[in-house]
Amino acid sequence: MKNLCDNDRDCPCTYDCPRHGKCCACVAHHRDHDEGVPGCFFSKEAEATYDRSIAALARDHGIIQ
């Protein structure tokens, strides 16, 4: 049984898709399609690079250089 995604939030991601603003549906879609980290996890500047890798996320959050 799948969980319903009833949340709706202001989403910073610039990609327009049917899951825009529906965080749980977006995360599940990226996970199921091996598409990397959703854009909303990044800063506005990093999101604009379209690099959705874990390394890019770590750099964006200052964890690695």
C-alpha positions as CSV (number, residue, x, y, z in Angstrom):
1,M,0.0,0.0,0.0
2,K,1.5,3.3,-1.0
3,N,1.3,6.4,1.2
4,L,-0.8,9.2,-0.1
5,C,1.1,12.5,-0.8
6,D,-1.2,15.2,0.5
7,N,1.5,17.8,1.3
8,D,1.8,20.9,-0.9
9,R,4.7,23.3,-0.3
10,D,6.3,26.2,-2.0
11,C,9.0,24.5,-4.0
12,P,12.2,26.2,-5.0
13,C,12.9,23.8,-7.9
14,T,12.9,25.5,-11.3
15,Y,11.8,22.4,-13.2
16,D,8.1,22.4,-13.8
17,C,6.5,18.9,-13.4
18,P,3.3,17.3,-12.1
19,R,5.0,16.7,-8.7
20,H,6.1,20.3,-8.2
21,G,5.5,21.2,-4.5
22,K,4.5,17.6,-3.6
23,C,7.6,16.7,-1.7
24,C,7.0,13.0,-0.9
25,A,5.9,12.3,-4.5
26,C,9.0,14.2,-5.8
27,V,11.5,12.3,-3.6
28,A,9.9,9.0,-4.4
29,H,10.0,9.7,-8.2
30,H,13.7,10.7,-8.1
31,R,14.5,7.6,-6.0
32,D,12.5,5.2,-8.2
33,H,14.1,6.6,-11.4
34,D,17.7,6.9,-10.1
35,E,17.6,10.6,-10.9
36,G,19.7,11.9,-8.0
37,V,18.7,14.4,-5.4
38,P,15.6,16.6,-6.1
39,G,16.3,20.2,-6.9
40,C,14.5,21.5,-3.8
41,F,17.3,20.1,-1.6
42,F,19.8,22.7,-3.1
43,S,20.3,26.4,-2.8
44,K,18.9,28.5,-5.6
45,E,22.4,28.9,-7.1
46,A,23.3,25.2,-6.9
47,E,19.9,24.1,-8.2
48,A,20.5,26.2,-11.3
49,T,23.5,24.0,-12.2
50,Y,21.2,20.9,-12.6
51,D,23.9,18.8,-11.0
52,R,21.7,16.5,-8.8
53,S,24.6,14.4,-7.4
54,I,25.2,13.7,-3.7
55,A,28.6,15.3,-4.2
56,A,27.0,18.5,-5.5
57,L,24.6,18.5,-2.6
58,A,27.5,18.1,-0.1
59,R,29.4,20.9,-1.8
60,D,26.3,23.1,-1.7
61,H,25.9,22.6,2.0
62,G,29.6,23.1,2.8
63,I,30.2,19.5,3.8
64,I,33.0,19.0,1.2
65,Q,34.9,21.4,-1.1
